[in-house]
Amino acid sequence: MRTALHARYVVGFDGADHVLHHDASVVYEDDRIIHVGPGWDGPTDHEMDLGNALLAPGFIDLDALADIDHALLDSWASHETALGLQWSERYFAEGRKDVFTLAERRLIREFALAQLALHGVTTCMPIASEVHSSWAETFDDAVVIADAAQRIGIRAYIGPSFRAGVNVARVDGRRDVLWDEGEGDAGLADAARFLDYAESLDHPLIRGALLPCRIETLTPELMRGIAKAAKEHDVPVRLHAMQGRLELELLGRQHGSSPLQLIEESGLLGCQLLVPHAIFGSGDGEHASPGDAELAVLAEAGVAVVHCPLTSLHYGMVLRSFDRYRDAGVRIAMGTDSFPPDMIRGMDVGSSLAKVVTGRLDAGSIADYFRAATLGGAAALGRADIGRLAPGAQADIIAIDLSDARMGVVDDPIRTVVMNGSARDVRMTVVAGQTVQLDGTITGIDLEGLRSKAQELFEKMRAAYAERDLMSRSPEQLFPPTFPLAHSD
Ligand SMILES: [Zn+2]
């Protein structure tokens, strides 16, 4: 089956970098691209003219939202309320349970992965909050994600999350980690079992990965085990680290080490390592940014920093700075991490924050951000066949509409989309030559039905925060409305 897509603008690839074509085509046969650029007059089975649109490689989202929105609830809390959004010691000791059944988790995964496809993500490495689970994810959770990815048709790097400890709020309001090392070992065994399962699927879109929870919830022994398993199975590892001041404090208290020291000692630098966020380190200064020596270690080891600017901003954090990491030779990929999984808003916010942080208008260029969301993600996964539109590459393509009146005038199409548009302008998502999303619909998926069920499950999730709160406050106290309800209601 040979398909030709035509549009006013196409982001091609010249072997080294993206290039822009005007009035051009992308032609693919089954799952592979055979032509990019103007001047196609060969035969095709199917043609589509997208008109005033930009054809681009699909986004590679390496910290990809895989559950229901929680930022709506936990990204604006006061210090006192925020404590209540963690597990309490009591909940850890005697109350912990799964908020959702496996069937409900199946629905949540489908909802989340459908959102990714709608927003133009063609390759994802899922991330979900563990707060709602009785410990972390299970083998079955990963199977359910793999099922959803196959049903929707999105490329995915999957593994169950696991941990040996849980972040809790102590009765006196102190933050700490409480441990169950047996859970950590069982989690790694489950993760290794899933790697075998993923391989046995022999499905072109599904790959295994080791996706442990945040670094402060792992023991040094467990980290060494992860490095060993990653080398044995030859899979990427994603480890949330250098993510916040609390993490630095907890690791200092527990091990007397920085996150990067622990990573070095574990052997993980010898793996294909992805580190989401990497905003904090041992550098001087009020911001506790990573120092030059730390960036040099990340660069030397080929670690990919998974930069999630929109989520970081929602939680009051910023990378200092995109250009500094790039100049140090650090590989930068992108993630969305929480709702909305909107890489275009992420690029806009990231680029704008880079200007704020450096005081330069030419910082955080849109070209660099676009590279990070495509080629950077591909490099992080060690792949030369995705993140670009070129003959021989996978047909992972998105069409971004430029014809909406609200887009305004169009100058450079990429700059225009990033500044004036959002991922809601992605009108078509193609993965491995299959059209996954067209004009907001996904074949075989009842989006409205899924959304109303997700709303019900969101209410259940919201209510469950009260059970974990060390002060047993009600959801109404934890999550008051922006304005009080009017008396007449
Ligand atoms: Zn994250």
Residues whose N, C-alpha, C, O or C-beta is under 5 A from the ligand:
A	BS01	ZN	D63 P276 D337
